Amino acid sequence: MSQKLALLGGTPVRSKPFTSWPIFGKAEEKRLLRTLRSRKWGRLDGSEVAEFEERLAARHGCKHGIAVVNGTVSLRIALLAAGIRAEDEVIIPPYTFFSTASAVIEANAVPVFADVELDTFNLDPRAVEAAITPRTRAIIPVHFAGQPADMKAIMALARKRKLIVIEDAAHAHGAIYRDHPAGSLGHIASFSFQSSKNMTSGEGGILTTNDAALAESCRSIHNCGRIPTGVWYEHHVISGNYRLGEFQGAILNAQLDRLEAQTRKRDRNGQYLAARLRRLPGIHPQKRPSSCTRHSYHLFMLRLDGDAFGAPRSAVIEALRAEGIPCSAGYGFSLPEQPMFRNKAFGPFLPNASARLDYRRVRCPSSDLICQQSIWLTQDLLLGNQGDMNDIARAFEKVYENRDRLIQWPRKS
């Protein structure tokens, strides 16, 4: 006989909290205090950011790292460094955070949406190929939730059409594709260190590349247009001060020491949880292709087919939360439906192209369905032990056993 749902007055599966995030300790304190006392708090004076750039780039298979203030401006810098010009087209997925698109707009380029694969939630190479036009100059695949996109197919397209590939690796710290680290798979990559990310300093980002010319251009753009051979007040390109500060660099150096062990744990727990949950009707965890050597699991993501499961997603999420399992529905709608795109609220950007653009006509059925069916569990939940994963699985199983009680939820008074 099934247990009564906590939502209906029963005992929750879990009452204790999951792993607290962010994780820090003496290593962060030591580096921060050393930086504080050095009085060298800026990138141009201290050594923490320079050390971090070198270490993070090497960890992700790259020769160059350029640390910046966040993972949004890093994408824009990458586009500018790659030579993207006004009204060039950049292909991006519709299922990703707003910044992947806004960075393209702020580079005065046109975002073109290519749908994602329904099972992997990543950019569909077939949709990318169909979206290429004579104006296309770049592709930004997103390694969504920490699973690398199909980079072999995407890079083949890029070589054939002479396109730049910018990896949006905001979720992919420590992820590996065909035995190669995320961040080294395209021409240049962008990582984020925002507070929810698998490595964090509150805010921050970095660009990684093996292309010396791209790296030099990124360094100039992030440092007010300066070049190594120029004098201090000499500025060569449109640019700004996007340098990361030393306090953040200090935290990130300590966080980097934790990354390998944490990524291994997330990957192990994510695979175990997926195996448990896919036994339930209507539950479809993110499909993991054989090309994914290691998933970084910034998110544990699944689709819930309410008809097959026997209860609507909104009720399932509410029931899971009541059982002590933090979760959310993720994005409410695909990017082309964002008000900025529907209203073409691009500010001073794209003044000529805006008249011919109509994002209301864009159709991304896989992305739309994922928005309607997705459930997200955040990366910190996967830093626990197998008992924690069993609690998550038991909560899903309990909700499934009581699914008939949720069909009409919430009840009308």
C-alpha positions, 0 to 999 in steps of 0.5 A: 500500500502506498504511503500518503503524500506529504502534500496531502498530510503524509510524512515527507520522504526527506526532512534533512537538507541537501548539500549546502552551496557554495562549498568553501573552506580554509583554502578560500580564506587563505587566498582571500586574506593573502590578497586582502593584505597584499593590497593588490586587488586588481587584475593588473596588480595581483597574481591570482587571476593570472594564475587562475587563467592559466590553470583553468585553461589547461584543465580544459585543454587550452593554451589561453584563458581570459577571465572576465566579469561574467559569462554574458560579456564573455560571449559578446567578447568572443563574438567581437574577437571572432570578427562578427559584424553588423547583421551577421547571423549567429545560430543558437538554440532556443532552449538556453538562458537569455544571455546566449541570445542577448550577447548576439544582439549586443554584438549587433548580430542577428540570432537565428534559432535552430531547434534542439534534440528532444532527447538530449536537449542540445542543439540539433545539427540537422536544424543548424544545417537547415538554418545556415544562410549566406549571412551566417558567420557563427554557431553557439552550441550550448552544452546544456545542463553540462552535457556536451553538444554534438560537437563532431557534427557541428564542427563538420558543418563549421568547416564546410561552411567556414563558420566560427564555433563558440562553445557556451560552456556555462554549465560544462565545467569539467565535462568531457566529450570524446575524451576531450574537455569542454572548452577545447572543442570549438574555436573559442569557449565561454564559461560562467562562475555565477553563483549557481554554477559548478564553480563560482565566485559569485560572478565571473567568467572566462574565455578559453581557446587554443587560437593565439590570435583569438586570445590576443583579440579577447585580451585587448577587448577585455582590457580597454583595447590595449595591446602588448606593444602599445603604451598604456593610454593607447586603445585600438578597438572598441572595448571596455574594462571587463577584467576579473578582480583578484578577490574572485580570482582567489576564490576561483583558484581554491574552487578549481582545486575542488572541481575534479572530485566534485565533477566525478561525484556529480557524474556518478550520482547523475548516472545512478539517479537517471537509471532509477528514474527512467524505470517510471512511465513518462519519465525521460532523463536527458539522454546521454550519447556515448560521445559524452565521456563525462557529464558535469551535471550543472542540472539533472534534467528530465522530461515528464510526460504527464499523460504517461506518468498519470499526473500533470507536471505542475502537481508533480513538482509541488508534490516533490517539493512537499516530499523534501526534494527541491526542483523547478520547471526551468524555462517557461518558454523558448527564447523566441517567445521572450518579450525582447524578441516578440517586441524586437526591443533591441535598443540601439542594435540592429536598426536595419535588420529589425524591420525584416525580423519576425520572431513570432514566426519561429517554430521550435517544437522540441524546445517548446515541448521541453519547456512544457515538460521539463523538471530541473534538479540543481547540481548541489543535490548531486554532491551528496551520497547514494542515499541522497539519490535514493531519497530523490528516487523514492520521492518520484516513486511515491508521487507516481504511486499516488498519481491518481490523487494529483490529477485534479490538483490543486483542488478547487475550494 
